[in-house]
Amino acid sequence: MTGEVGLDGKVLIVEKIHVVYTLKIAADQRETAERVHGFHADYCPIARTIKDSVAISTELNMVD
């Protein structure tokens, strides 16, 4: 995970978060992983809590 920090007046704030998921996954499960990756943040309590104040992006890397 990486983040981008900015200033709000004299206070540091988190502006952006980018999460990279690396999954060791079988070839026959890749389609499911891509599908779930497309909507998983909608069911994540943390993402739902901060989504209106912090830009969140994700990336999915799959390895054999």
PDB file with SEQRES, HELIX, SHEET and CRYST1 records, atoms N, CA, C and O in Angstrom:
SEQRES   1 A   64  MET THR GLY GLU VAL GLY LEU ASP GLY LYS VAL LEU ILE          
SEQRES   2 A   64  VAL GLU LYS ILE HIS VAL VAL TYR THR LEU LYS ILE ALA          
SEQRES   3 A   64  ALA ASP GLN ARG GLU THR ALA GLU ARG VAL HIS GLY PHE          
SEQRES   4 A   64  HIS ALA ASP TYR CYS PRO ILE ALA ARG THR ILE LYS ASP          
SEQRES   5 A   64  SER VAL ALA ILE SER THR GLU LEU ASN MET VAL ASP              
HELIX    1 AA1 ALA A   27  GLN A   29  5                                   3    
HELIX    2 AA2 ARG A   30  HIS A   37  1                                   8    
HELIX    3 AA3 HIS A   40  TYR A   43  5                                   4    
HELIX    4 AA4 PRO A   45  ILE A   50  1                                   6    
SHEET    1 AA1 3 THR A   2  ASP A   8  0                                        
SHEET    2 AA1 3 VAL A  11  LYS A  24 -1                                        
SHEET    3 AA1 3 ALA A  55  VAL A  63  1                                        
CRYST1    1.000    1.000    1.000  90.00  90.00  90.00 P 1           1          
ATOM      1  N   MET A   1       0.840  -1.153   0.000  1.00  0.00           N  
ATOM      2  CA  MET A   1       0.000   0.000   0.000  1.00  0.00           C  
ATOM      3  C   MET A   1       0.894   1.228   0.000  1.00  0.00           C  
ATOM      4  O   MET A   1       1.927   1.263   0.669  1.00  0.00           O  
ATOM      5  N   THR A   2       0.483   2.229  -0.758  1.00  0.00           N  
ATOM      6  CA  THR A   2       1.161   3.514  -0.747  1.00  0.00           C  
ATOM      7  C   THR A   2       0.113   4.590  -0.515  1.00  0.00           C  
ATOM      8  O   THR A   2      -1.071   4.390  -0.785  1.00  0.00           O  
ATOM      9  N   GLY A   3       0.551   5.704  -0.025  1.00  0.00           N  
ATOM     10  CA  GLY A   3      -0.363   6.802   0.235  1.00  0.00           C  
ATOM     11  C   GLY A   3       0.224   8.119  -0.212  1.00  0.00           C  
ATOM     12  O   GLY A   3       1.435   8.264  -0.377  1.00  0.00           O  
ATOM     13  N   GLU A   4      -0.656   9.066  -0.400  1.00  0.00           N  
ATOM     14  CA  GLU A   4      -0.236  10.417  -0.747  1.00  0.00           C  
ATOM     15  C   GLU A   4      -0.778  11.349   0.327  1.00  0.00           C  
ATOM     16  O   GLU A   4      -1.973  11.352   0.624  1.00  0.00           O  
ATOM     17  N   VAL A   5       0.117  12.135   0.899  1.00  0.00           N  
ATOM     18  CA  VAL A   5      -0.223  13.022   2.000  1.00  0.00           C  
ATOM     19  C   VAL A   5      -0.207  14.461   1.514  1.00  0.00           C  
ATOM     20  O   VAL A   5       0.626  14.840   0.690  1.00  0.00           O  
ATOM     21  N   GLY A   6      -1.124  15.250   2.024  1.00  0.00           N  
ATOM     22  CA  GLY A   6      -1.175  16.669   1.685  1.00  0.00           C  
ATOM     23  C   GLY A   6      -1.352  17.487   2.951  1.00  0.00           C  
ATOM     24  O   GLY A   6      -1.337  16.956   4.062  1.00  0.00           O  
ATOM     25  N   LEU A   7      -1.517  18.762   2.766  1.00  0.00           N  
ATOM     26  CA  LEU A   7      -1.729  19.655   3.894  1.00  0.00           C  
ATOM     27  C   LEU A   7      -3.119  20.268   3.841  1.00  0.00           C  
ATOM     28  O   LEU A   7      -3.602  20.652   2.775  1.00  0.00           O  
ATOM     29  N   ASP A   8      -3.744  20.354   4.984  1.00  0.00           N  
ATOM     30  CA  ASP A   8      -4.986  21.086   5.155  1.00  0.00           C  
ATOM     31  C   ASP A   8      -4.667  22.142   6.194  1.00  0.00           C  
ATOM     32  O   ASP A   8      -4.735  21.889   7.397  1.00  0.00           O  
ATOM     33  N   GLY A   9      -4.318  23.325   5.721  1.00  0.00           N  
ATOM     34  CA  GLY A   9      -3.765  24.330   6.628  1.00  0.00           C  
ATOM     35  C   GLY A   9      -2.389  23.869   7.054  1.00  0.00           C  
ATOM     36  O   GLY A   9      -1.495  23.719   6.221  1.00  0.00           O  
ATOM     37  N   LYS A  10      -2.212  23.643   8.345  1.00  0.00           N  
ATOM     38  CA  LYS A  10      -0.935  23.155   8.867  1.00  0.00           C  
ATOM     39  C   LYS A  10      -1.027  21.700   9.319  1.00  0.00           C  
ATOM     40  O   LYS A  10      -0.147  21.206  10.025  1.00  0.00           O  
ATOM     41  N   VAL A  11      -2.089  21.019   8.912  1.00  0.00           N  
ATOM     42  CA  VAL A  11      -2.308  19.641   9.346  1.00  0.00           C  
ATOM     43  C   VAL A  11      -2.104  18.689   8.164  1.00  0.00           C  
ATOM     44  O   VAL A  11      -2.647  18.906   7.081  1.00  0.00           O  
ATOM     45  N   LEU A  12      -1.317  17.637   8.386  1.00  0.00           N  
ATOM     46  CA  LEU A  12      -1.133  16.612   7.366  1.00  0.00           C  
ATOM     47  C   LEU A  12      -2.402  15.775   7.249  1.00  0.00           C  
ATOM     48  O   LEU A  12      -2.996  15.388   8.255  1.00  0.00           O  
ATOM     49  N   ILE A  13      -2.808  15.502   6.020  1.00  0.00           N  
ATOM     50  CA  ILE A  13      -3.971  14.652   5.782  1.00  0.00           C  
ATOM     51  C   ILE A  13      -3.629  13.620   4.703  1.00  0.00           C  
ATOM     52  O   ILE A  13      -2.812  13.877   3.819  1.00  0.00           O  
ATOM     53  N   VAL A  14      -4.255  12.474   4.790  1.00  0.00           N  
ATOM     54  CA  VAL A  14      -4.101  11.453   3.763  1.00  0.00           C  
ATOM     55  C   VAL A  14      -5.077  11.796   2.642  1.00  0.00           C  
ATOM     56  O   VAL A  14      -6.282  11.889   2.873  1.00  0.00           O  
ATOM     57  N   GLU A  15      -4.560  11.985   1.430  1.00  0.00           N  
ATOM     58  CA  GLU A  15      -5.400  12.346   0.290  1.00  0.00           C  
ATOM     59  C   GLU A  15      -5.719  11.154  -0.601  1.00  0.00           C  
ATOM     60  O   GLU A  15      -6.824  11.051  -1.133  1.00  0.00           O  
ATOM     61  N   LYS A  16      -4.744  10.246  -0.767  1.00  0.00           N  
ATOM     62  CA  LYS A  16      -4.921   9.102  -1.662  1.00  0.00           C  
ATOM     63  C   LYS A  16      -4.271   7.868  -1.055  1.00  0.00           C  
ATOM     64  O   LYS A  16      -3.246   7.950  -0.379  1.00  0.00           O  
ATOM     65  N   ILE A  17      -4.897   6.716  -1.313  1.00  0.00           N  
ATOM     66  CA  ILE A  17      -4.342   5.424  -0.922  1.00  0.00           C  
ATOM     67  C   ILE A  17      -4.422   4.509  -2.133  1.00  0.00           C  
ATOM     68  O   ILE A  17      -5.456   4.429  -2.797  1.00  0.00           O  
ATOM     69  N   HIS A  18      -3.320   3.819  -2.415  1.00  0.00           N  
ATOM     70  CA  HIS A  18      -3.300   2.841  -3.504  1.00  0.00           C  
ATOM     71  C   HIS A  18      -2.853   1.506  -2.922  1.00  0.00           C  
ATOM     72  O   HIS A  18      -1.776   1.395  -2.338  1.00  0.00           O  
ATOM     73  N   VAL A  19      -3.699   0.500  -3.090  1.00  0.00           N  
ATOM     74  CA  VAL A  19      -3.426  -0.835  -2.559  1.00  0.00           C  
ATOM     75  C   VAL A  19      -3.150  -1.771  -3.726  1.00  0.00           C  
ATOM     76  O   VAL A  19      -3.903  -1.811  -4.699  1.00  0.00           O  
ATOM     77  N   VAL A  20      -2.055  -2.526  -3.617  1.00  0.00           N  
ATOM     78  CA  VAL A  20      -1.721  -3.531  -4.627  1.00  0.00           C  
ATOM     79  C   VAL A  20      -1.878  -4.904  -3.978  1.00  0.00           C  
ATOM     80  O   VAL A  20      -1.194  -5.236  -3.009  1.00  0.00           O  
ATOM     81  N   TYR A  21      -2.786  -5.682  -4.530  1.00  0.00           N  
ATOM     82  CA  TYR A  21      -2.988  -7.057  -4.079  1.00  0.00           C  
ATOM     83  C   TYR A  21      -2.183  -7.972  -4.993  1.00  0.00           C  
ATOM     84  O   TYR A  21      -2.301  -7.893  -6.215  1.00  0.00           O  
ATOM     85  N   THR A  22      -1.367  -8.836  -4.404  1.00  0.00           N  
ATOM     86  CA  THR A  22      -0.659  -9.855  -5.160  1.00  0.00           C  
ATOM     87  C   THR A  22      -1.163 -11.205  -4.668  1.00  0.00           C  
ATOM     88  O   THR A  22      -0.957 -11.576  -3.513  1.00  0.00           O  
ATOM     89  N   LEU A  23      -1.825 -11.929  -5.559  1.00  0.00           N  
ATOM     90  CA  LEU A  23      -2.421 -13.209  -5.198  1.00  0.00           C  
ATOM     91  C   LEU A  23      -1.733 -14.345  -5.930  1.00  0.00           C  
ATOM     92  O   LEU A  23      -1.531 -14.289  -7.143  1.00  0.00           O  
ATOM     93  N   LYS A  24      -1.378 -15.376  -5.181  1.00  0.00           N  
ATOM     94  CA  LYS A  24      -0.924 -16.612  -5.798  1.00  0.00           C  
ATOM     95  C   LYS A  24      -2.196 -17.406  -6.059  1.00  0.00           C  
ATOM     96  O   LYS A  24      -2.900 -17.790  -5.125  1.00  0.00           O  
ATOM     97  N   ILE A  25      -2.483 -17.648  -7.321  1.00  0.00           N  
ATOM     98  CA  ILE A  25      -3.800 -18.173  -7.663  1.00  0.00           C  
ATOM     99  C   ILE A  25      -3.712 -19.126  -8.849  1.00  0.00           C  
ATOM    100  O   ILE A  25      -2.896 -18.943  -9.752  1.00  0.00           O  
ATOM    101  N   ALA A  26      -4.551 -20.127  -8.833  1.00  0.00           N  
ATOM    102  CA  ALA A  26      -4.612 -21.086  -9.935  1.00  0.00           C  
ATOM    103  C   ALA A  26      -5.248 -20.432 -11.160  1.00  0.00           C  
ATOM    104  O   ALA A  26      -6.073 -19.528 -11.033  1.00  0.00           O  
ATOM    105  N   ALA A  27      -4.866 -20.888 -12.318  1.00  0.00           N  
ATOM    106  CA  ALA A  27      -5.352 -20.310 -13.571  1.00  0.00           C  
ATOM    107  C   ALA A  27      -6.871 -20.345 -13.665  1.00  0.00           C  
ATOM    108  O   ALA A  27      -7.476 -19.419 -14.205  1.00  0.00           O  
ATOM    109  N   ASP A  28      -7.493 -21.394 -13.150  1.00  0.00           N  
ATOM    110  CA  ASP A  28      -8.948 -21.503 -13.261  1.00  0.00           C  
ATOM    111  C   ASP A  28      -9.703 -20.599 -12.286  1.00  0.00           C  
ATOM    112  O   ASP A  28     -10.933 -20.552 -12.319  1.00  0.00           O  
ATOM    113  N   GLN A  29      -8.990 -19.887 -11.428  1.00  0.00           N  
ATOM    114  CA  GLN A  29      -9.625 -18.976 -10.480  1.00  0.00           C  
ATOM    115  C   GLN A  29      -9.397 -17.505 -10.821  1.00  0.00           C  
ATOM    116  O   GLN A  29      -9.893 -16.624 -10.119  1.00  0.00           O  
ATOM    117  N   ARG A  30      -8.663 -17.237 -11.874  1.00  0.00           N  
ATOM    118  CA  ARG A  30      -8.335 -15.851 -12.223  1.00  0.00           C  
ATOM    119  C   ARG A  30      -9.568 -15.019 -12.561  1.00  0.00           C  
ATOM    120  O   ARG A  30      -9.668 -13.864 -12.145  1.00  0.00           O  
ATOM    121  N   GLU A  31     -10.491 -15.585 -13.298  1.00  0.00           N  
ATOM    122  CA  GLU A  31     -11.692 -14.836 -13.674  1.00  0.00           C  
ATOM    123  C   GLU A  31     -12.495 -14.444 -12.429  1.00  0.00           C  
ATOM    124  O   GLU A  31     -13.005 -13.327 -12.342  1.00  0.00           O  
ATOM    125  N   THR A  32     -12.604 -15.351 -11.485  1.00  0.00           N  
ATOM    126  CA  THR A  32     -13.317 -15.049 -10.238  1.00  0.00           C  
ATOM    127  C   THR A  32     -12.602 -13.956  -9.460  1.00  0.00           C  
ATOM    128  O   THR A  32     -13.243 -13.041  -8.943  1.00  0.00           O  
ATOM    129  N   ALA A  33     -11.292 -14.043  -9.373  1.00  0.00           N  
ATOM    130  CA  ALA A  33     -10.518 -13.028  -8.647  1.00  0.00           C  
ATOM    131  C   ALA A  33     -10.700 -11.650  -9.276  1.00  0.00           C  
ATOM    132  O   ALA A  33     -10.868 -10.664  -8.559  1.00  0.00           O  
ATOM    133  N   GLU A  34     -10.670 -11.569 -10.593  1.00  0.00           N  
ATOM    134  CA  GLU A  34     -10.863 -10.284 -11.273  1.00  0.00           C  
ATOM    135  C   GLU A  34     -12.270  -9.733 -11.021  1.00  0.00           C  
ATOM    136  O   GLU A  34     -12.441  -8.531 -10.816  1.00  0.00           O  
ATOM    137  N   ARG A  35     -13.265 -10.606 -11.037  1.00  0.00           N  
ATOM    138  CA  ARG A  35     -14.648 -10.185 -10.804  1.00  0.00           C  
ATOM    139  C   ARG A  35     -14.802  -9.643  -9.379  1.00  0.00           C  
ATOM    140  O   ARG A  35     -15.381  -8.575  -9.177  1.00  0.00           O  
ATOM    141  N   VAL A  36     -14.287 -10.375  -8.404  1.00  0.00           N  
ATOM    142  CA  VAL A  36     -14.397  -9.955  -7.008  1.00  0.00           C  
ATOM    143  C   VAL A  36     -13.608  -8.670  -6.768  1.00  0.00           C  
ATOM    144  O   VAL A  36     -14.051  -7.796  -6.023  1.00  0.00           O  
ATOM    145  N   HIS A  37     -12.461  -8.558  -7.387  1.00  0.00           N  
ATOM    146  CA  HIS A  37     -11.673  -7.331  -7.243  1.00  0.00           C  
ATOM    147  C   HIS A  37     -12.467  -6.109  -7.693  1.00  0.00           C  
ATOM    148  O   HIS A  37     -12.275  -5.014  -7.164  1.00  0.00           O  
ATOM    149  N   GLY A  38     -13.342  -6.287  -8.653  1.00  0.00           N  
ATOM    150  CA  GLY A  38     -14.131  -5.178  -9.169  1.00  0.00           C  
ATOM    151  C   GLY A  38     -15.124  -4.590  -8.178  1.00  0.00           C  
ATOM    152  O   GLY A  38     -15.527  -3.436  -8.323  1.00  0.00           O  
ATOM    153  N   PHE A  39     -15.527  -5.364  -7.170  1.00  0.00           N  
ATOM    154  CA  PHE A  39     -16.526  -4.833  -6.226  1.00  0.00           C  
ATOM    155  C   PHE A  39     -16.157  -5.006  -4.753  1.00  0.00           C  
ATOM    156  O   PHE A  39     -16.941  -4.630  -3.881  1.00  0.00           O  
ATOM    157  N   HIS A  40     -14.989  -5.563  -4.458  1.00  0.00           N  
ATOM    158  CA  HIS A  40     -14.656  -5.865  -3.066  1.00  0.00           C  
ATOM    159  C   HIS A  40     -14.664  -4.651  -2.147  1.00  0.00           C  
ATOM    160  O   HIS A  40     -15.027  -4.776  -0.977  1.00  0.00           O  
ATOM    161  N   ALA A  41     -14.278  -3.497  -2.636  1.00  0.00           N  
ATOM    162  CA  ALA A  41     -14.221  -2.307  -1.775  1.00  0.00           C  
ATOM    163  C   ALA A  41     -15.605  -1.899  -1.270  1.00  0.00           C  
ATOM    164  O   ALA A  41     -15.719  -1.285  -0.210  1.00  0.00           O  
ATOM    165  N   ASP A  42     -16.645  -2.232  -2.011  1.00  0.00           N  
ATOM    166  CA  ASP A  42     -18.006  -1.918  -1.569  1.00  0.00           C  
ATOM    167  C   ASP A  42     -18.381  -2.666  -0.295  1.00  0.00           C  
ATOM    168  O   ASP A  42     -19.318  -2.272   0.400  1.00  0.00           O  
ATOM    169  N   TYR A  43     -17.663  -3.737   0.016  1.00  0.00           N  
ATOM    170  CA  TYR A  43     -17.960  -4.551   1.189  1.00  0.00           C  
ATOM    171  C   TYR A  43     -16.869  -4.477   2.256  1.00  0.00           C  
ATOM    172  O   TYR A  43     -16.890  -5.231   3.228  1.00  0.00           O  
ATOM    173  N   CYS A  44     -15.924  -3.568   2.067  1.00  0.00           N  
ATOM    174  CA  CYS A  44     -14.829  -3.390   3.024  1.00  0.00           C  
ATOM    175  C   CYS A  44     -15.190  -2.266   4.004  1.00  0.00           C  
ATOM    176  O   CYS A  44     -15.417  -1.134   3.576  1.00  0.00           O  
ATOM    177  N   PRO A  45     -15.248  -2.557   5.309  1.00  0.00           N  
ATOM    178  CA  PRO A  45     -15.623  -1.523   6.278  1.00  0.00           C  
ATOM    179  C   PRO A  45     -14.708  -0.298   6.258  1.00  0.00           C  
ATOM    180  O   PRO A  45     -15.182   0.831   6.389  1.00  0.00           O  
ATOM    181  N   ILE A  46     -13.416  -0.512   6.098  1.00  0.00           N  
ATOM    182  CA  ILE A  46     -12.484   0.617   6.086  1.00  0.00           C  
ATOM    183  C   ILE A  46     -12.703   1.478   4.849  1.00  0.00           C  
ATOM    184  O   ILE A  46     -12.809   2.700   4.949  1.00  0.00           O  
ATOM    185  N   ALA A  47     -12.771   0.845   3.688  1.00  0.00           N  
ATOM    186  CA  ALA A  47     -12.981   1.597   2.445  1.00  0.00           C  
ATOM    187  C   ALA A  47     -14.291   2.366   2.494  1.00  0.00           C  
ATOM    188  O   ALA A  47     -14.343   3.521   2.070  1.00  0.00           O  
ATOM    189  N   ARG A  48     -15.341   1.754   3.000  1.00  0.00           N  
ATOM    190  CA  ARG A  48     -16.639   2.420   3.081  1.00  0.00           C  
ATOM    191  C   ARG A  48     -16.591   3.607   4.029  1.00  0.00           C  
ATOM    192  O   ARG A  48     -17.260   4.615   3.798  1.00  0.00           O  
ATOM    193  N   THR A  49     -15.801   3.495   5.099  1.00  0.00           N  
ATOM    194  CA  THR A  49     -15.707   4.568   6.080  1.00  0.00           C  
ATOM    195  C   THR A  49     -15.000   5.793   5.525  1.00  0.00           C  
ATOM    196  O   THR A  49     -15.411   6.922   5.795  1.00  0.00           O  
ATOM    197  N   ILE A  50     -13.936   5.584   4.747  1.00  0.00           N  
ATOM    198  CA  ILE A  50     -13.119   6.725   4.313  1.00  0.00           C  
ATOM    199  C   ILE A  50     -13.337   7.141   2.867  1.00  0.00           C  
ATOM    200  O   ILE A  50     -12.715   8.102   2.414  1.00  0.00           O  
ATOM    201  N   LYS A  51     -14.196   6.453   2.131  1.00  0.00           N  
ATOM    202  CA  LYS A  51     -14.325   6.686   0.686  1.00  0.00           C  
ATOM    203  C   LYS A  51     -14.710   8.115   0.306  1.00  0.00           C  
ATOM    204  O   LYS A  51     -14.359   8.571  -0.782  1.00  0.00           O  
ATOM    205  N   ASP A  52     -15.413   8.821   1.165  1.00  0.00           N  
ATOM    206  CA  ASP A  52     -15.819  10.181   0.829  1.00  0.00           C  
ATOM    207  C   ASP A  52     -14.749  11.224   1.133  1.00  0.00           C  
ATOM    208  O   ASP A  52     -14.883  12.384   0.743  1.00  0.00           O  
ATOM    209  N   SER A  53     -13.684  10.814   1.830  1.00  0.00           N  
ATOM    210  CA  SER A  53     -12.646  11.784   2.177  1.00  0.00           C  
ATOM    211  C   SER A  53     -11.261  11.436   1.636  1.00  0.00           C  
ATOM    212  O   SER A  53     -10.381  12.295   1.591  1.00  0.00           O  
ATOM    213  N   VAL A  54     -11.061  10.178   1.225  1.00  0.00           N  
ATOM    214  CA  VAL A  54      -9.760   9.738   0.724  1.00  0.00           C  
ATOM    215  C   VAL A  54      -9.982   8.977  -0.581  1.00  0.00           C  
ATOM    216  O   VAL A  54     -10.826   8.083  -0.648  1.00  0.00           O  
ATOM    217  N   ALA A  55      -9.234   9.328  -1.600  1.00  0.00           N  
ATOM    218  CA  ALA A  55      -9.315   8.603  -2.882  1.00  0.00           C  
ATOM    219  C   ALA A  55      -8.631   7.250  -2.714  1.00  0.00           C  
ATOM    220  O   ALA A  55      -7.478   7.175  -2.289  1.00  0.00           O  
ATOM    221  N   ILE A  56      -9.347   6.188  -3.050  1.00  0.00           N  
ATOM    222  CA  ILE A  56      -8.812   4.841  -2.900  1.00  0.00           C  
ATOM    223  C   ILE A  56      -8.755   4.175  -4.271  1.00  0.00           C  
ATOM    224  O   ILE A  56      -9.734   4.179  -5.017  1.00  0.00           O  
ATOM    225  N   SER A  57      -7.598   3.604  -4.591  1.00  0.00           N  
ATOM    226  CA  SER A  57      -7.468   2.833  -5.830  1.00  0.00           C  
ATOM    227  C   SER A  57      -6.807   1.505  -5.490  1.00  0.00           C  
ATOM    228  O   SER A  57      -6.063   1.393  -4.515  1.00  0.00           O  
ATOM    229  N   THR A  58      -7.092   0.507  -6.310  1.00  0.00           N  
ATOM    230  CA  THR A  58      -6.512  -0.810  -6.088  1.00  0.00           C  
ATOM    231  C   THR A  58      -6.006  -1.389  -7.389  1.00  0.00           C  
ATOM    232  O   THR A  58      -6.397  -0.968  -8.478  1.00  0.00           O  
ATOM    233  N   GLU A  59      -5.136  -2.356  -7.252  1.00  0.00           N  
ATOM    234  CA  GLU A  59      -4.554  -3.043  -8.397  1.00  0.00           C  
ATOM    235  C   GLU A  59      -4.435  -4.515  -8.027  1.00  0.00           C  
ATOM    236  O   GLU A  59      -4.106  -4.844  -6.887  1.00  0.00           O  
ATOM    237  N   LEU A  60      -4.696  -5.387  -8.967  1.00  0.00           N  
ATOM    238  CA  LEU A  60      -4.632  -6.828  -8.702  1.00  0.00           C  
ATOM    239  C   LEU A  60      -3.562  -7.451  -9.575  1.00  0.00           C  
ATOM    240  O   LEU A  60      -3.627  -7.376 -10.802  1.00  0.00           O  
ATOM    241  N   ASN A  61      -2.570  -8.071  -8.932  1.00  0.00           N  
ATOM    242  CA  ASN A  61      -1.528  -8.828  -9.627  1.00  0.00           C  
ATOM    243  C   ASN A  61      -1.707 -10.287  -9.263  1.00  0.00           C  
ATOM    244  O   ASN A  61      -1.762 -10.636  -8.083  1.00  0.00           O  
ATOM    245  N   MET A  62      -1.799 -11.138 -10.269  1.00  0.00           N  
ATOM    246  CA  MET A  62      -1.957 -12.569 -10.000  1.00  0.00           C  
ATOM    247  C   MET A  62      -0.720 -13.314 -10.489  1.00  0.00           C  
ATOM    248  O   MET A  62      -0.235 -13.088 -11.598  1.00  0.00           O  
ATOM    249  N   VAL A  63      -0.224 -14.201  -9.643  1.00  0.00           N  
ATOM    250  CA  VAL A  63       0.958 -15.002  -9.978  1.00  0.00           C  
ATOM    251  C   VAL A  63       0.617 -16.465  -9.831  1.00  0.00           C  
ATOM    252  O   VAL A  63      -0.285 -16.830  -9.076  1.00  0.00           O  
ATOM    253  N   ASP A  64       1.343 -17.309 -10.557  1.00  0.00           N  
ATOM    254  CA  ASP A  64       1.116 -18.759 -10.472  1.00  0.00           C  
ATOM    255  C   ASP A  64       1.745 -19.320  -9.232  1.00  0.00           C  
ATOM    256  O   ASP A  64       1.660 -20.523  -8.987  1.00  0.00           O  
TER     257      ASP A  64                                                      
END                                                                             
